Amino acid sequence: MGIAVVVGGLAIVAAWLALRYTSLKPAFEPEAVYTLLGTAYGVLLAILVLFASQHYTDAIRHTEDEAKGLNDLYKIAGTLQPADRDRVRHEVVCYAREKIDDEWPVLGESDGGGSAVVFARTRALNELVESLTREYQRSGSLVVDDLFQSNLARAQGRQLVLSDSRPRVPPAIWFVVLVGLAMIVFLLTLRYWEERSHLVVALVVTMLLLGSLVGAIAELDRPFGPIAGIEPTSMESVLTSVVQSSASDESVLRPC
């Protein structure tokens, strides 16, 4: 929204220069231009709101998919031999802790990067699951297929979450949005230049409305950003559930 305010201010300056140094005189009433620009700009913002909202909704779903895969992994591990069960469950607990404490703040940077700590934990978890899958398949057990698929779902969910953390609205579209805002402010300033009270009201209302819309789109396009960012509620629920389920098992809940 700050950028929108700056652009609006520059548009006001441009309108003042146009009135001072050109033959344009208020009241300036290009009704056809107002109608065309307002309609086109409204349609553009509506499309962007839907696009950014879908991005935000996708990010929520993918965080839930990652958490569900991890929770399934924990539950399926209960069918393994006790030593193997506790190894897997310990990795699940550590993954959930590190996802919340280490990776979630990194997602807010909106660059698609993840936590090195969680990457390391993912490698350890993958190696353990793959090793157990080979071992139990040799003995004819089928349960490890579910274990492998759960870990795969967890991995896919995390990869999608990392992708979701990046903005999807292209810079070129933001340029068009800001140019449209500047044009609207420019024309309003020309129209109401000699009616200063009307000019102030028109500019304040316009900047509040359009600035809020642009700011909302920008925040929705950064699902893990600092203002409207998604919280790790799904992963916290998984961690709470597994900690309660393993409350009497120190080997599972030991420090990571």
FIKOLZA-1660 file (N, C-alpha, C; in steps of 0.1 Angstrom, whole numbers, plus 5000, padded with zeros to 4 digits):
% residues 256
   i   px   py   pz ch aa at
   1 5008 4988 5000  A  M  N
   1 5000 5000 5000  A  M CA
   1 5009 5012 5000  A  M  C
   2 5020 5012 5006  A  G  N
   2 5029 5023 5006  A  G CA
   2 5033 5028 4992  A  G  C
   3 5036 5018 4984  A  I  N
   3 5040 5021 4970  A  I CA
   3 5028 5028 4963  A  I  C
   4 5016 5023 4966  A  A  N
   4 5004 5029 4959  A  A CA
   4 5002 5043 4963  A  A  C
   5 5005 5046 4976  A  V  N
   5 5004 5060 4981  A  V CA
   5 5015 5069 4974  A  V  C
   6 5027 5064 4972  A  V  N
   6 5037 5071 4965  A  V CA
   6 5033 5074 4951  A  V  C
   7 5028 5064 4944  A  V  N
   7 5024 5065 4930  A  V CA
   7 5013 5076 4929  A  V  C
   8 5003 5075 4939  A  G  N
   8 4993 5085 4939  A  G CA
   8 4998 5099 4941  A  G  C
   9 5008 5101 4949  A  G  N
   9 5014 5114 4951  A  G CA
   9 5021 5119 4939  A  G  C
  10 5028 5110 4932  A  L  N
  10 5034 5114 4920  A  L CA
  10 5024 5118 4909  A  L  C
  11 5012 5111 4909  A  A  N
  11 5002 5115 4899  A  A CA
  11 4996 5128 4902  A  A  C
  12 4995 5132 4915  A  I  N
  12 4990 5145 4919  A  I CA
  12 5000 5156 4914  A  I  C
  13 5013 5153 4916  A  V  N
  13 5023 5163 4911  A  V CA
  13 5023 5164 4896  A  V  C
  14 5021 5153 4889  A  A  N
  14 5020 5153 4874  A  A CA
  14 5008 5161 4870  A  A  C
  15 4996 5160 4877  A  A  N
  15 4984 5168 4873  A  A CA
  15 4987 5183 4876  A  A  C
  16 4993 5186 4886  A  W  N
  16 4997 5201 4889  A  W CA
  16 5006 5206 4878  A  W  C
  17 5015 5198 4874  A  L  N
  17 5024 5203 4863  A  L CA
  17 5017 5205 4850  A  L  C
  18 5007 5195 4848  A  A  N
  18 4999 5196 4835  A  A CA
  18 4991 5209 4835  A  A  C
  19 4985 5212 4846  A  L  N
  19 4976 5223 4847  A  L CA
  19 4984 5236 4847  A  L  C
  20 4996 5236 4852  A  R  N
  20 5004 5248 4852  A  R CA
  20 5011 5251 4839  A  R  C
  21 5016 5241 4832  A  Y  N
  21 5024 5243 4821  A  Y CA
  21 5018 5238 4807  A  Y  C
  22 5005 5234 4807  A  T  N
  22 4999 5231 4795  A  T CA
  22 4986 5239 4794  A  T  C
  23 4979 5236 4783  A  S  N
  23 4966 5244 4781  A  S CA
  23 4954 5237 4787  A  S  C
  24 4956 5226 4794  A  L  N
  24 4945 5220 4802  A  L CA
  24 4940 5229 4813  A  L  C
  25 4927 5230 4814  A  K  N
  25 4921 5238 4824  A  K CA
  25 4910 5231 4831  A  K  C
  26 4909 5232 4844  A  P  N
  26 4898 5226 4851  A  P CA
  26 4885 5234 4848  A  P  C
  27 4872 5229 4849  A  A  N
  27 4871 5215 4852  A  A CA
  27 4873 5206 4840  A  A  C
  28 4880 5196 4842  A  F  N
  28 4884 5187 4831  A  F CA
  28 4875 5175 4832  A  F  C
  29 4867 5172 4822  A  E  N
  29 4856 5162 4823  A  E CA
  29 4857 5152 4811  A  E  C
  30 4867 5144 4811  A  P  N
  30 4867 5134 4800  A  P CA
  30 4859 5122 4804  A  P  C
  31 4845 5123 4803  A  E  N
  31 4837 5112 4808  A  E CA
  31 4839 5099 4802  A  E  C
  32 4842 5098 4789  A  A  N
  32 4845 5085 4782  A  A CA
  32 4857 5079 4788  A  A  C
  33 4867 5087 4791  A  V  N
  33 4880 5082 4796  A  V CA
  33 4877 5076 4810  A  V  C
  34 4870 5084 4818  A  Y  N
  34 4866 5079 4832  A  Y CA
  34 4860 5065 4831  A  Y  C
  35 4850 5064 4823  A  T  N
  35 4842 5052 4822  A  T CA
  35 4851 5040 4817  A  T  C
  36 4859 5042 4807  A  L  N
  36 4867 5031 4802  A  L CA
  36 4878 5027 4812  A  L  C
  37 4884 5037 4818  A  L  N
  37 4895 5035 4827  A  L CA
  37 4890 5028 4840  A  L  C
  38 4878 5033 4845  A  G  N
  38 4873 5027 4857  A  G CA
  38 4868 5013 4855  A  G  C
  39 4862 5010 4844  A  T  N
  39 4857 4996 4841  A  T CA
  39 4869 4987 4839  A  T  C
  40 4879 4991 4831  A  A  N
  40 4891 4982 4829  A  A CA
  40 4898 4980 4842  A  A  C
  41 4900 4990 4850  A  Y  N
  41 4908 4989 4862  A  Y CA
  41 4900 4980 4872  A  Y  C
  42 4887 4982 4873  A  G  N
  42 4879 4974 4882  A  G CA
  42 4880 4959 4878  A  G  C
  43 4879 4956 4865  A  V  N
  43 4880 4942 4861  A  V CA
  43 4893 4936 4864  A  V  C
  44 4904 4944 4862  A  L  N
  44 4917 4939 4865  A  L CA
  44 4919 4936 4880  A  L  C
  45 4914 4945 4889  A  L  N
  45 4915 4942 4903  A  L CA
  45 4907 4930 4907  A  L  C
  46 4895 4929 4901  A  A  N
  46 4887 4917 4905  A  A CA
  46 4894 4904 4901  A  A  C
  47 4900 4904 4889  A  I  N
  47 4907 4892 4885  A  I CA
  47 4919 4889 4894  A  I  C
  48 4926 4900 4898  A  L  N
  48 4938 4898 4907  A  L CA
  48 4934 4893 4921  A  L  C
  49 4922 4898 4926  A  V  N
  49 4918 4894 4939  A  V CA
  49 4914 4879 4939  A  V  C
  50 4907 4874 4928  A  L  N
  50 4904 4860 4927  A  L CA
  50 4917 4852 4925  A  L  C
  51 4926 4857 4917  A  F  N
  51 4939 4849 4915  A  F CA
  51 4947 4848 4928  A  F  C
  52 4948 4859 4936  A  A  N
  52 4956 4859 4948  A  A CA
  52 4949 4851 4959  A  A  C
  53 4935 4852 4959  A  S  N
  53 4928 4844 4969  A  S CA
  53 4929 4829 4967  A  S  C
  54 4930 4825 4954  A  Q  N
  54 4932 4811 4951  A  Q CA
  54 4946 4806 4955  A  Q  C
  55 4956 4815 4953  A  H  N
  55 4969 4812 4957  A  H CA
  55 4970 4810 4973  A  H  C
  56 4963 4819 4980  A  Y  N
  56 4962 4818 4995  A  Y CA
  56 4955 4805 4999  A  Y  C
  57 4944 4802 4992  A  T  N
  57 4937 4790 4996  A  T CA
  57 4945 4777 4993  A  T  C
  58 4952 4777 4982  A  D  N
  58 4961 4766 4978  A  D CA
  58 4972 4764 4989  A  D  C
  59 4977 4775 4994  A  A  N
  59 4988 4774 5004  A  A CA
  59 4982 4768 5017  A  A  C
  60 4970 4772 5021  A  I  N
  60 4964 4766 5033  A  I CA
  60 4962 4751 5031  A  I  C
  61 4957 4747 5019  A  R  N
  61 4955 4733 5016  A  R CA
  61 4968 4725 5017  A  R  C
  62 4978 4730 5011  A  H  N
  62 4991 4723 5011  A  H CA
  62 4998 4722 5025  A  H  C
  63 4996 4732 5033  A  T  N
  63 5001 4730 5047  A  T CA
  63 4993 4719 5054  A  T  C
  64 4980 4718 5051  A  E  N
  64 4973 4707 5057  A  E CA
  64 4977 4694 5052  A  E  C
  65 4980 4693 5039  A  D  N
  65 4984 4681 5033  A  D CA
  65 4997 4676 5039  A  D  C
  66 5007 4685 5041  A  E  N
  66 5019 4682 5047  A  E CA
  66 5017 4676 5061  A  E  C
  67 5009 4683 5069  A  A  N
  67 5006 4679 5082  A  A CA
  67 4999 4666 5083  A  A  C
  68 4990 4664 5074  A  K  N
  68 4983 4651 5073  A  K CA
  68 4992 4639 5070  A  K  C
  69 5001 4641 5060  A  G  N
  69 5011 4631 5057  A  G CA
  69 5020 4628 5069  A  G  C
  70 5024 4638 5076  A  L  N
  70 5032 4635 5088  A  L CA
  70 5024 4628 5099  A  L  C
  71 5012 4632 5101  A  N  N
  71 5004 4625 5111  A  N CA
  71 5001 4610 5107  A  N  C
  72 4999 4608 5094  A  D  N
  72 4997 4594 5090  A  D CA
  72 5009 4586 5092  A  D  C
  73 5021 4592 5089  A  L  N
  73 5034 4585 5091  A  L CA
  73 5035 4581 5105  A  L  C
  74 5032 4590 5115  A  Y  N
  74 5033 4587 5129  A  Y CA
  74 5024 4575 5132  A  Y  C
  75 5011 4575 5127  A  K  N
  75 5002 4564 5131  A  K CA
  75 5006 4551 5125  A  K  C
  76 5010 4551 5112  A  I  N
  76 5014 4538 5106  A  I CA
  76 5026 4532 5112  A  I  C
  77 5035 4541 5117  A  A  N
  77 5047 4536 5124  A  A CA
  77 5044 4527 5136  A  A  C
  78 5031 4529 5141  A  G  N
  78 5027 4521 5153  A  G CA
  78 5026 4506 5150  A  G  C
  79 5026 4502 5137  A  T  N
  79 5025 4488 5133  A  T CA
  79 5039 4481 5132  A  T  C
  80 5049 4489 5133  A  L  N
  80 5063 4484 5131  A  L CA
  80 5068 4478 5144  A  L  C
  81 5079 4471 5144  A  Q  N
  81 5086 4466 5156  A  Q CA
  81 5089 4478 5165  A  Q  C
  82 5088 4476 5178  A  P  N
  82 5089 4487 5188  A  P CA
  82 5101 4496 5185  A  P  C
  83 5113 4491 5183  A  A  N
  83 5125 4499 5180  A  A CA
  83 5124 4507 5168  A  A  C
  84 5119 4501 5157  A  D  N
  84 5117 4509 5145  A  D CA
  84 5105 4519 5146  A  D  C
  85 5095 4515 5153  A  R  N
  85 5084 4525 5156  A  R CA
  85 5089 4537 5163  A  R  C
  86 5097 4535 5173  A  D  N
  86 5102 4547 5181  A  D CA
  86 5111 4556 5173  A  D  C
  87 5119 4549 5164  A  R  N
  87 5128 4557 5156  A  R CA
  87 5121 4566 5146  A  R  C
  88 5110 4560 5140  A  V  N
  88 5102 4568 5130  A  V CA
  88 5095 4579 5138  A  V  C
  89 5089 4576 5149  A  R  N
  89 5081 4586 5156  A  R CA
  89 5089 4597 5162  A  R  C
  90 5102 4594 5166  A  H  N
  90 5111 4604 5170  A  H CA
  90 5114 4614 5159  A  H  C
  91 5116 4609 5147  A  E  N
  91 5119 4617 5135  A  E CA
  91 5106 4626 5132  A  E  C
  92 5095 4620 5134  A  V  N
  92 5082 4628 5131  A  V CA
  92 5081 4639 5141  A  V  C
  93 5083 4637 5154  A  V  N
  93 5083 4647 5164  A  V CA
  93 5093 4658 5161  A  V  C
  94 5105 4655 5158  A  C  N
  94 5115 4664 5155  A  C CA
  94 5112 4673 5142  A  C  C
  95 5106 4666 5132  A  Y  N
  95 5102 4673 5120  A  Y CA
  95 5092 4684 5123  A  Y  C
  96 5082 4680 5131  A  A  N
  96 5071 4689 5134  A  A CA
  96 5077 4701 5142  A  A  C
  97 5085 4698 5152  A  R  N
  97 5091 4709 5160  A  R CA
  97 5099 4719 5151  A  R  C
  98 5108 4713 5142  A  E  N
  98 5116 4721 5134  A  E CA
  98 5109 4729 5123  A  E  C
  99 5098 4723 5118  A  K  N
  99 5089 4729 5108  A  K CA
  99 5083 4742 5114  A  K  C
 100 5079 4741 5126  A  I  N
 100 5072 4753 5133  A  I CA
 100 5083 4763 5137  A  I  C
 101 5094 4759 5143  A  D  N
 101 5103 4768 5149  A  D CA
 101 5113 4774 5139  A  D  C
 102 5117 4765 5129  A  D  N
 102 5128 4770 5120  A  D CA
 102 5123 4773 5106  A  D  C
 103 5114 4766 5101  A  E  N
 103 5110 4768 5087  A  E CA
 103 5099 4779 5085  A  E  C
 104 5090 4779 5094  A  W  N
 104 5079 4788 5092  A  W CA
 104 5083 4803 5091  A  W  C
 105 5092 4807 5100  A  P  N
 105 5097 4821 5098  A  P CA
 105 5104 4823 5085  A  P  C
 106 5111 4813 5079  A  V  N
 106 5118 4814 5066  A  V CA
 106 5107 4816 5055  A  V  C
 107 5096 4809 5056  A  L  N
 107 5086 4810 5046  A  L CA
 107 5081 4824 5044  A  L  C
 108 5081 4832 5055  A  G  N
 108 5077 4846 5055  A  G CA
 108 5086 4855 5046  A  G  C
 109 5098 4850 5042  A  E  N
 109 5106 4858 5034  A  E CA
 109 5102 4857 5019  A  E  C
 110 5092 4848 5016  A  S  N
 110 5086 4848 5003  A  S CA
 110 5096 4846 4991  A  S  C
 111 5106 4838 4993  A  D  N
 111 5116 4836 4983  A  D CA
 111 5116 4821 4978  A  D  C
 112 5107 4813 4984  A  G  N
 112 5107 4799 4980  A  G CA
 112 5117 4790 4987  A  G  C
 113 5125 4796 4996  A  G  N
 113 5136 4788 5003  A  G CA
 113 5130 4782 5015  A  G  C
 114 5136 4772 5020  A  G  N
 114 5132 4765 5032  A  G CA
 114 5143 4765 5042  A  G  C
 115 5141 4759 5054  A  S  N
 115 5151 4759 5064  A  S CA
 115 5161 4748 5062  A  S  C
 116 5173 4751 5064  A  A  N
 116 5184 4740 5062  A  A CA
 116 5182 4729 5073  A  A  C
 117 5177 4733 5084  A  V  N
 117 5174 4723 5095  A  V CA
 117 5164 4713 5090  A  V  C
 118 5153 4718 5084  A  V  N
 118 5142 4709 5080  A  V CA
 118 5147 4701 5068  A  V  C
 119 5155 4707 5059  A  F  N
 119 5160 4699 5048  A  F CA
 119 5168 4687 5053  A  F  C
 120 5176 4690 5064  A  A  N
 120 5184 4679 5069  A  A CA
 120 5175 4668 5076  A  A  C
 121 5165 4673 5083  A  R  N
 121 5156 4664 5089  A  R CA
 121 5148 4655 5079  A  R  C
 122 5145 4662 5068  A  T  N
 122 5138 4655 5057  A  T CA
 122 5147 4644 5051  A  T  C
 123 5159 4647 5049  A  R  N
 123 5168 4636 5044  A  R CA
 123 5169 4625 5054  A  R  C
 124 5170 4628 5067  A  A  N
 124 5171 4617 5077  A  A CA
 124 5159 4609 5077  A  A  C
 125 5147 4615 5076  A  L  N
 125 5134 4608 5076  A  L CA
 125 5133 4600 5064  A  L  C
 126 5136 4605 5052  A  N  N
 126 5135 4598 5040  A  N CA
 126 5144 4585 5040  A  N  C
 127 5157 4587 5045  A  E  N
 127 5166 4576 5045  A  E CA
 127 5161 4565 5054  A  E  C
 128 5155 4569 5066  A  L  N
 128 5150 4559 5075  A  L CA
 128 5138 4552 5069  A  L  C
 129 5128 4559 5063  A  V  N
 129 5117 4552 5057  A  V CA
 129 5121 4543 5046  A  V  C
 130 5130 4548 5037  A  E  N
 130 5134 4539 5026  A  E CA
 130 5141 4527 5031  A  E  C
 131 5149 4528 5042  A  S  N
 131 5156 4517 5047  A  S CA
 131 5146 4506 5053  A  S  C
 132 5136 4512 5061  A  L  N
 132 5126 4503 5066  A  L CA
 132 5118 4496 5056  A  L  C
 133 5115 4504 5045  A  T  N
 133 5107 4498 5034  A  T CA
 133 5114 4486 5028  A  T  C
 134 5127 4488 5025  A  R  N
 134 5134 4476 5019  A  R CA
 134 5135 4465 5029  A  R  C
 135 5137 4467 5041  A  E  N
 135 5139 4457 5051  A  E CA
 135 5126 4449 5053  A  E  C
 136 5115 4456 5055  A  Y  N
 136 5102 4449 5057  A  Y CA
 136 5096 4443 5045  A  Y  C
 137 5099 4448 5033  A  Q  N
 137 5095 4442 5021  A  Q CA
 137 5101 4428 5019  A  Q  C
 138 5114 4427 5023  A  R  N
 138 5120 4414 5022  A  R CA
 138 5114 4403 5031  A  R  C
 139 5107 4408 5042  A  S  N
 139 5100 4398 5051  A  S CA
 139 5086 4396 5047  A  S  C
 140 5082 4403 5036  A  G  N
 140 5068 4401 5031  A  G CA
 140 5058 4410 5037  A  G  C
 141 5062 4420 5045  A  S  N
 141 5052 4429 5051  A  S CA
 141 5048 4439 5041  A  S  C
 142 5035 4442 5041  A  L  N
 142 5029 4452 5032  A  L CA
 142 5026 4466 5039  A  L  C
 143 5027 4466 5052  A  V  N
 143 5024 4479 5059  A  V CA
 143 5034 4490 5055  A  V  C
 144 5046 4486 5051  A  V  N
 144 5056 4497 5048  A  V CA
 144 5052 4504 5035  A  V  C
 145 5044 4498 5027  A  D  N
 145 5039 4505 5015  A  D CA
 145 5032 4518 5019  A  D  C
 146 5023 4516 5030  A  D  N
 146 5016 4528 5035  A  D CA
 146 5025 4538 5041  A  D  C
 147 5035 4532 5048  A  L  N
 147 5045 4541 5055  A  L CA
 147 5052 4550 5044  A  L  C
 148 5056 4543 5033  A  F  N
 148 5063 4550 5022  A  F CA
 148 5054 4561 5016  A  F  C
 149 5041 4557 5014  A  Q  N
 149 5032 4566 5007  A  Q CA
 149 5029 4578 5016  A  Q  C
 150 5028 4576 5029  A  S  N
 150 5026 4587 5038  A  S CA
 150 5038 4597 5038  A  S  C
 151 5050 4591 5038  A  N  N
 151 5061 4600 5038  A  N CA
 151 5062 4608 5024  A  N  C
 152 5058 4601 5014  A  L  N
 152 5058 4608 5001  A  L CA
 152 5048 4619 5001  A  L  C
 153 5036 4617 5007  A  A  N
 153 5026 4628 5007  A  A CA
 153 5031 4639 5016  A  A  C
 154 5038 4636 5026  A  R  N
 154 5044 4647 5035  A  R CA
 154 5054 4655 5027  A  R  C
 155 5063 4648 5019  A  A  N
 155 5073 4655 5011  A  A CA
 155 5067 4663 5000  A  A  C
 156 5057 4658 4993  A  Q  N
 156 5050 4666 4983  A  Q CA
 156 5043 4678 4989  A  Q  C
 157 5037 4676 5000  A  G  N
 157 5031 4688 5007  A  G CA
 157 5041 4699 5010  A  G  C
 158 5052 4695 5015  A  R  N
 158 5062 4705 5019  A  R CA
 158 5067 4712 5006  A  R  C
 159 5070 4704 4996  A  Q  N
 159 5075 4711 4983  A  Q CA
 159 5065 4721 4978  A  Q  C
 160 5052 4718 4979  A  L  N
 160 5042 4727 4974  A  L CA
 160 5041 4739 4983  A  L  C
 161 5043 4737 4996  A  V  N
 161 5043 4749 5005  A  V CA
 161 5055 4758 5002  A  V  C
 162 5066 4752 4999  A  L  N
 162 5078 4761 4996  A  L CA
 162 5075 4769 4983  A  L  C
 163 5068 4762 4973  A  S  N
 163 5065 4769 4961  A  S CA
 163 5054 4780 4964  A  S  C
 164 5045 4777 4972  A  D  N
 164 5034 4786 4975  A  D CA
 164 5039 4799 4982  A  D  C
 165 5051 4798 4989  A  S  N
 165 5056 4810 4996  A  S CA
 165 5060 4821 4986  A  S  C
 166 5063 4817 4974  A  R  N
 166 5067 4827 4964  A  R CA
 166 5055 4835 4959  A  R  C
 167 5056 4848 4956  A  P  N
 167 5045 4855 4950  A  P CA
 167 5043 4850 4936  A  P  C
 168 5030 4851 4931  A  R  N
 168 5027 4846 4918  A  R CA
 168 5023 4857 4908  A  R  C
 169 5019 4868 4913  A  V  N
 169 5015 4879 4904  A  V CA
 169 5028 4885 4898  A  V  C
 170 5029 4885 4885  A  P  N
 170 5041 4889 4878  A  P CA
 170 5044 4904 4880  A  P  C
 171 5056 4908 4880  A  P  N
 171 5059 4923 4882  A  P CA
 171 5053 4931 4871  A  P  C
 172 5051 4926 4859  A  A  N
 172 5045 4934 4848  A  A CA
 172 5031 4937 4852  A  A  C
 173 5024 4928 4858  A  I  N
 173 5010 4931 4862  A  I CA
 173 5009 4941 4873  A  I  C
 174 5019 4941 4883  A  W  N
 174 5019 4951 4893  A  W CA
 174 5022 4965 4886  A  W  C
 175 5030 4965 4876  A  F  N
 175 5033 4977 4869  A  F CA
 175 5020 4983 4863  A  F  C
 176 5012 4974 4857  A  V  N
 176 4999 4979 4851  A  V CA
 176 4990 4984 4862  A  V  C
 177 4989 4977 4873  A  V  N
 177 4981 4981 4884  A  V CA
 177 4984 4995 4889  A  V  C
 178 4997 4997 4891  A  L  N
 178 5002 5010 4896  A  L CA
 178 5000 5021 4886  A  L  C
 179 5002 5018 4873  A  V  N
 179 5000 5028 4863  A  V CA
 179 4985 5032 4863  A  V  C
 180 4976 5022 4864  A  G  N
 180 4962 5025 4864  A  G CA
 180 4958 5033 4876  A  G  C
 181 4963 5031 4887  A  L  N
 181 4960 5039 4899  A  L CA
 181 4965 5053 4897  A  L  C
 182 4977 5055 4891  A  A  N
 182 4982 5068 4889  A  A CA
 182 4973 5076 4879  A  A  C
 183 4968 5069 4869  A  M  N
 183 4960 5076 4859  A  M CA
 183 4947 5080 4865  A  M  C
 184 4941 5072 4874  A  I  N
 184 4928 5076 4881  A  I CA
 184 4931 5088 4890  A  I  C
 185 4941 5088 4898  A  V  N
 185 4944 5099 4906  A  V CA
 185 4947 5112 4898  A  V  C
 186 4954 5110 4887  A  F  N
 186 4957 5121 4878  A  F CA
 186 4945 5128 4873  A  F  C
 187 4935 5120 4868  A  L  N
 187 4923 5125 4862  A  L CA
 187 4914 5131 4873  A  L  C
 188 4914 5125 4885  A  L  N
 188 4906 5131 4896  A  L CA
 188 4912 5145 4899  A  L  C
 189 4925 5146 4900  A  T  N
 189 4931 5159 4903  A  T CA
 189 4928 5169 4893  A  T  C
 190 4929 5166 4880  A  L  N
 190 4925 5175 4870  A  L CA
 190 4910 5180 4871  A  L  C
 191 4902 5170 4874  A  R  N
 191 4887 5173 4875  A  R CA
 191 4884 5182 4886  A  R  C
 192 4890 5180 4898  A  Y  N
 192 4886 5188 4910  A  Y CA
 192 4896 5198 4915  A  Y  C
 193 4905 5202 4906  A  W  N
 193 4916 5210 4911  A  W CA
 193 4912 5223 4917  A  W  C
 194 4901 5229 4911  A  E  N
 194 4897 5242 4916  A  E CA
 194 4886 5241 4927  A  E  C
 195 4882 5228 4930  A  E  N
 195 4873 5226 4941  A  E CA
 195 4881 5217 4952  A  E  C
 196 4889 5224 4959  A  R  N
 196 4898 5217 4968  A  R CA
 196 4892 5208 4978  A  R  C
 197 4881 5212 4984  A  S  N
 197 4874 5203 4994  A  S CA
 197 4870 5190 4987  A  S  C
 198 4864 5192 4975  A  H  N
 198 4860 5180 4967  A  H CA
 198 4872 5171 4963  A  H  C
 199 4883 5178 4960  A  L  N
 199 4895 5171 4956  A  L CA
 199 4900 5163 4967  A  L  C
 200 4901 5168 4979  A  V  N
 200 4906 5161 4990  A  V CA
 200 4897 5149 4993  A  V  C
 201 4884 5151 4993  A  V  N
 201 4875 5139 4996  A  V CA
 201 4877 5128 4985  A  V  C
 202 4877 5133 4972  A  A  N
 202 4879 5123 4962  A  A CA
 202 4892 5115 4963  A  A  C
 203 4903 5122 4965  A  L  N
 203 4916 5116 4966  A  L CA
 203 4916 5106 4978  A  L  C
 204 4911 5111 4990  A  V  N
 204 4912 5103 5002  A  V CA
 204 4904 5090 5000  A  V  C
 205 4892 5091 4995  A  V  N
 205 4883 5079 4993  A  V CA
 205 4889 5070 4982  A  V  C
 206 4894 5076 4972  A  T  N
 206 4900 5067 4961  A  T CA
 206 4913 5060 4966  A  T  C
 207 4921 5067 4973  A  M  N
 207 4934 5061 4978  A  M CA
 207 4931 5050 4989  A  M  C
 208 4921 5053 4997  A  L  N
 208 4917 5043 5007  A  L CA
 208 4912 5030 5001  A  L  C
 209 4903 5032 4991  A  L  N
 209 4897 5021 4984  A  L CA
 209 4908 5013 4976  A  L  C
 210 4914 5020 4967  A  L  N
 210 4923 5013 4958  A  L CA
 210 4936 5009 4965  A  L  C
 211 4941 5017 4974  A  G  N
 211 4953 5013 4982  A  G CA
 211 4950 5001 4990  A  G  C
 212 4938 5000 4996  A  S  N
 212 4935 4988 5004  A  S CA
 212 4934 4976 4995  A  S  C
 213 4928 4977 4983  A  L  N
 213 4927 4966 4974  A  L CA
 213 4940 4961 4970  A  L  C
 214 4949 4971 4966  A  V  N
 214 4962 4967 4961  A  V CA
 214 4970 4960 4972  A  V  C
 215 4969 4966 4985  A  G  N
 215 4976 4960 4996  A  G CA
 215 4971 4946 4999  A  G  C
 216 4957 4944 4998  A  A  N
 216 4952 4931 5001  A  A CA
 216 4956 4921 4991  A  A  C
 217 4957 4925 4978  A  I  N
 217 4962 4916 4968  A  I CA
 217 4976 4912 4971  A  I  C
 218 4984 4922 4974  A  A  N
 218 4999 4919 4977  A  A CA
 218 5000 4910 4989  A  A  C
 219 4992 4911 4999  A  E  N
 219 4993 4902 5011  A  E CA
 219 4988 4888 5008  A  E  C
 220 4977 4887 5000  A  L  N
 220 4972 4874 4996  A  L CA
 220 4982 4867 4987  A  L  C
 221 4990 4874 4980  A  D  N
 221 5000 4868 4971  A  D CA
 221 5012 4864 4978  A  D  C
 222 5013 4867 4991  A  R  N
 222 5024 4863 4999  A  R CA
 222 5018 4855 5011  A  R  C
 223 5014 4843 5009  A  P  N
 223 5005 4836 5020  A  P CA
 223 5012 4835 5033  A  P  C
 224 5025 4836 5034  A  F  N
 224 5032 4834 5047  A  F CA
 224 5038 4847 5051  A  F  C
 225 5034 4858 5045  A  G  N
 225 5039 4871 5049  A  G CA
 225 5036 4876 5063  A  G  C
 226 5041 4887 5067  A  P  N
 226 5041 4891 5081  A  P CA
 226 5027 4896 5085  A  P  C
 227 5018 4901 5076  A  I  N
 227 5006 4907 5080  A  I CA
 227 4994 4897 5080  A  I  C
 228 4992 4891 5069  A  A  N
 228 4980 4881 5069  A  A CA
 228 4986 4867 5067  A  A  C
 229 4998 4864 5071  A  G  N
 229 5004 4851 5069  A  G CA
 229 4997 4840 5075  A  G  C
 230 4997 4828 5069  A  I  N
 230 4991 4816 5074  A  I CA
 230 5000 4811 5086  A  I  C
 231 4993 4808 5097  A  E  N
 231 5000 4803 5109  A  E CA
 231 5001 4787 5108  A  E  C
 232 5011 4782 5115  A  P  N
 232 5013 4767 5114  A  P CA
 232 5004 4759 5123  A  P  C
 233 4991 4762 5122  A  T  N
 233 4981 4756 5131  A  T CA
 233 4980 4741 5128  A  T  C
 234 4980 4737 5115  A  S  N
 234 4979 4723 5112  A  S CA
 234 4991 4715 5118  A  S  C
 235 5003 4720 5116  A  M  N
 235 5015 4713 5122  A  M CA
 235 5015 4713 5137  A  M  C
 236 5010 4724 5143  A  E  N
 236 5009 4725 5157  A  E CA
 236 4999 4715 5163  A  E  C
 237 4988 4713 5155  A  S  N
 237 4979 4703 5160  A  S CA
 237 4985 4688 5159  A  S  C
 238 4992 4686 5149  A  V  N
 238 4999 4673 5147  A  V CA
 238 5009 4671 5159  A  V  C
 239 5017 4681 5162  A  L  N
 239 5027 4680 5172  A  L CA
 239 5020 4678 5186  A  L  C
 240 5009 4685 5188  A  T  N
 240 5002 4683 5201  A  T CA
 240 4997 4669 5202  A  T  C
 241 4991 4664 5191  A  S  N
 241 4985 4650 5191  A  S CA
 241 4996 4640 5193  A  S  C
 242 5007 4641 5187  A  V  N
 242 5017 4630 5188  A  V CA
 242 5024 4631 5201  A  V  C
 243 5026 4643 5207  A  V  N
 243 5032 4644 5220  A  V CA
 243 5023 4638 5230  A  V  C
 244 5010 4641 5229  A  Q  N
 244 5001 4634 5239  A  Q CA
 244 5000 4619 5238  A  Q  C
 245 5001 4614 5225  A  S  N
 245 5001 4600 5223  A  S CA
 245 5013 4593 5228  A  S  C
 246 5024 4600 5228  A  S  N
 246 5037 4594 5232  A  S CA
 246 5042 4600 5246  A  S  C
 247 5033 4605 5254  A  A  N
 247 5037 4612 5266  A  A CA
 247 5045 4603 5275  A  A  C
 248 5043 4590 5275  A  S  N
 248 5050 4581 5284  A  S CA
 248 5063 4575 5277  A  S  C
 249 5066 4579 5265  A  D  N
 249 5077 4573 5258  A  D CA
 249 5088 4583 5256  A  D  C
 250 5098 4583 5265  A  E  N
 250 5108 4593 5264  A  E CA
 250 5117 4591 5252  A  E  C
 251 5118 4579 5247  A  S  N
 251 5127 4578 5235  A  S CA
 251 5121 4585 5223  A  S  C
 252 5108 4587 5222  A  V  N
 252 5102 4594 5211  A  V CA
 252 5103 4609 5213  A  V  C
 253 5101 4614 5225  A  L  N
 253 5101 4628 5228  A  L CA
 253 5114 4634 5233  A  L  C
 254 5125 4626 5232  A  R  N
 254 5138 4631 5236  A  R CA
 254 5142 4643 5227  A  R  C
 255 5151 4651 5232  A  P  N
 255 5155 4662 5224  A  P CA
 255 5161 4658 5210  A  P  C
 256 5159 4667 5200  A  C  N
 256 5163 4663 5187  A  C CA
 256 5177 4666 5184  A  C  C
% end
